[in-house]
Amino acid sequence: MNDLVAKTIIKNKYWVVEQSGNQVATIQAVENGGFVYVHNDQRETYASVKNIKSKYNIQFAGAEKTARDKENLVYGYPATSRVYNEVFDVQRQIPIYNKTPKSRSQYCAGYYLVRAGNKWSKEFCPKNILLSRYKYHGPFKSEQQMLEKLKQL
């Protein structure tokens, strides 16, 4: 087997092994300290992940980077900082989050066009209260999508 990549699902406990984007196996930590490699309805027990890695030539994807990326996304929309208390406002179709666990200030993830007066301004992760007071378009997942909408207006 070539080009096998293990992606972390639960840190140090569970990995999904993929080949060309398709799931082909899993690696699971077991209570007695070993690991089980499950593929083709077979279960093989190993003492360490290194043993599995060397036998099947598996590359482990860095989980830390993907974890940080997920922290700064709210329902797929980018945010300016770490995300806490994420909520999706179904009526307005807006992903909302807080910047700290106990904060009462709510921010809207993504890019927006906000009309204040007779002018449209570009906003990235504005406060929720701003969008409740003014007319807006968004959210957009990228700045390019927002600029395309601005050209239409």
N, C-alpha and C positions, 0 to 999 in steps of 0.2 A: 504494500500500500504506500503510495506516495502522496505528498502534499496534504497530510493530515494536520488539521489545526484544532486545538482544544480551546474553547472559549469558556471563561469562568461564568457560571450562573450564580453559585453561592461560594464566596471566597473560602478556599481551602477545604471545600466539602463536595462540590458538584460541578462537573464540566461537561459540555456537549462537544463531541468530536465531529468535525465536519470535513468532508472531502468535496472540493469544488462547489461549496455552498450547500451541500446536502448533508443532513445529519446521518452519520454512519455508526456512531457508538456514543456511550456515555462513560464517565469515570465518576465513581462515587466513593466517598470516605465511609468506612464502616466502623462500628463501635469498638472493635478490638484493636484499632490502630492501623489496619491495613486499608487497601483500596481495591475496589472491584471494577474491572473493565468489562462492560457489557456490549457485545456486538453479535450480530447474526443469531440472536436468541441463545448466546453462550455467555456464561459468567466466568471470568478468570480473576482469581484473587492474587494480589501482589502486596509486598511489604511496603513499597513506597511508590510515589508517582514517578520518580526517576527510572524505576525498573520498567514501567509501562512506556515511558517516553523513549527509552533506548530500544526496547523490543519493537515497537511499532513506528519509530521515527516520527513522533508527534511533536509539532511546534506549539508551544503554549502562547496564546495571544495575551498581551499585557492587559490585565483587568483594571489597573489603576487609572489609565487614561480614559477608558470607556466609562468608568464610574464617575469621573469628574465631568465628562461631557453630559451624562444623564442628570447630574445635579443642576446644571445650568439650562435645562430644558423644562418647559411646562407644557405638557400635552403636545410636544413637538415644536413649540415656539421658543426661540432663544430668549434668555433672561440675562440681566446685567450682573447678577451675583448669585450666590448660593440660594437655593429655593427652599422655602418652608411653607407649610400650610397651603399647598396648591389646591385650587378650586377651579372648576370650569363653569362660568356663568352661561347657562343654557339659553336663556332669553336673548342675551346680546352676543352669544357665541364668542366669548372672550376668556382666555386663560388668565387666572388671577393668582398672585402669590405674595408672600411676605419675604423681606430680606433677612429677618431674624425670627427666631421661634416665638418671641413674645410681642412682636411689633403689631401695632394696629394699623399702620400704613400699608395699604394694598397697592400693588403694582400690576400692570397688565403686560404680560410677556408678548414679545414680537414688535414689529414695526407698524406704525400708524401714521395716517395723515389726519391732522386735526385742523378744523377751520375755526380760527379766532378772528372775528371781524369779517373781512372779505378776503382773507389770505389763508392759504393752506400751508401748514408748517409740518415738517418731518419730525417724528418723535420715535425714540426707541425706548420701550418699556416705561411709558408714562404712568403717572399715578392714576388709580381707578377713578378718583374724583374728577380729574380732568376730562376723562371720556364721558362721565355722566353729565357734565356741564356744557360740553361743546359737541358739535356735529363732527363725526369722524368716519374714516374708512379704515378697515383693517379687522383683524390682525393679519399681517403678512409675515411669512417665514423668512424672507430675505429682503435686504434693502433694494435689490433689483426689482422684485415684484412690486414694492411700494412705489418706486420711481416710474414704473410702467403705468400704474394707476394714476399717478400725478400727471403724466403726459395726457391721459384721457380727459382729465378734469381741466 
